[in-house]
Amino acid sequence: MRVAVLCWEESRPWVSALRQGGFSVPWVEEPKGEVHRQVAGVEADLLLVDLTRLPEQGVEMVGILADEGALDGVPVVVVTQKSEDAGALSDKVTQLTITTPKKMIAAVEAALAQRSKI
């Protein structure tokens, strides 16, 4: 399974954990500028978004992608310490999972399992 990741630091332990868990992480980038627009070209099975730092920027980028239809059928897992940071996305993303860094792998697996049922 291919997981596109918008995170602040590629060295984040959970990015390594995804790779060690057998997930293909074809693209890891800091969510700045227009780089988030590359998500549509990755053909990912899931989008993982880091909201642990500068959550407003991550929420804005996911909102733009959702408005453009780039997330149609793509589950989005948001990693945050405060679930209220992702609250604005619940109206825009149909397959949204909000989780903490410690539960990230389980959330990714559950979201992908749910996607395969749809």
Summary of the structure (lengths in Angstrom):
residues: 118
radius of gyration: 12.5
end to end distance: 15.9
largest distance: 34.5
contacts: 356
relative contact order: 0.19
helix: 45%
strand: 18%
